[in-house]
């Protein structure tokens, strides 16, 4: 079993190399359908399996097409990793779609909507209190 420091170093190295392959190495047109970036790599404790999390920007069709292209390029990616990364055994590669950025944007948008509603409510309350103060002064 590898140490956690070694596992994180191997994961970072795999992330960097796969990112390079996405830019230069993978010739499948389906991979270029959506803008792809490697967000994280999770390597098992025995360094035999690597889950590569990718974020894909584009339509749902482009995402599906890109994931198909990445899954078909798994053999190429693994063999290239074997050449580029010096390990006793090259880990099995599995591509996973990471939608955390999309979820984060959704949460930010909801928070902004809540903030706008709160400001509108505060403004309406301030205006109604101001009207009450003006009408009370007029009565005196």
URDAMO-V620089 format. One record per residue. N is the residue number from 1. PHI is phi as a letter, one per 20 degrees, with the letter a starting at -180 (999 if undefined). Layout:
# URDAMO-V620089
N,PHI + N,PHI
This chain:
# URDAMO-V620089
1,999 + 2,e + 3,f + 4,f + 5,f + 6,f + 7,f + 8,f + 9,f + 10,f + 11,f + 12,f + 13,f + 14,f + 15,g + 16,f + 17,f + 18,f + 19,f + 20,f + 21,f + 22,f + 23,f + 24,d + 25,e + 26,f + 27,e + 28,f + 29,f + 30,f + 31,f + 32,e + 33,f + 34,c + 35,f + 36,d + 37,b + 38,e + 39,e + 40,a + 41,c + 42,d + 43,d + 44,f + 45,f + 46,e + 47,m + 48,e + 49,c + 50,c + 51,e + 52,d + 53,e + 54,c + 55,d + 56,d + 57,e + 58,q + 59,f + 60,f + 61,f + 62,f + 63,f + 64,f + 65,f + 66,f + 67,f + 68,f + 69,f + 70,f + 71,f + 72,f + 73,e + 74,g + 75,f + 76,f + 77,f + 78,f + 79,f + 80,f + 81,f + 82,f + 83,f + 84,e + 85,d + 86,e + 87,c + 88,f + 89,c + 90,f + 91,f + 92,f + 93,d + 94,c + 95,e + 96,c + 97,e + 98,d + 99,d + 100,f + 101,f + 102,f + 103,f + 104,f + 105,f + 106,f + 107,f + 108,f + 109,f + 110,f + 111,f + 112,f + 113,f + 114,f + 115,f + 116,f + 117,f + 118,f + 119,f + 120,f + 121,f + 122,f + 123,f + 124,f + 125,f + 126,f + 127,f + 128,f + 129,f + 130,f + 131,f + 132,f + 133,f + 134,f + 135,f + 136,f + 137,f + 138,f + 139,f + 140,f
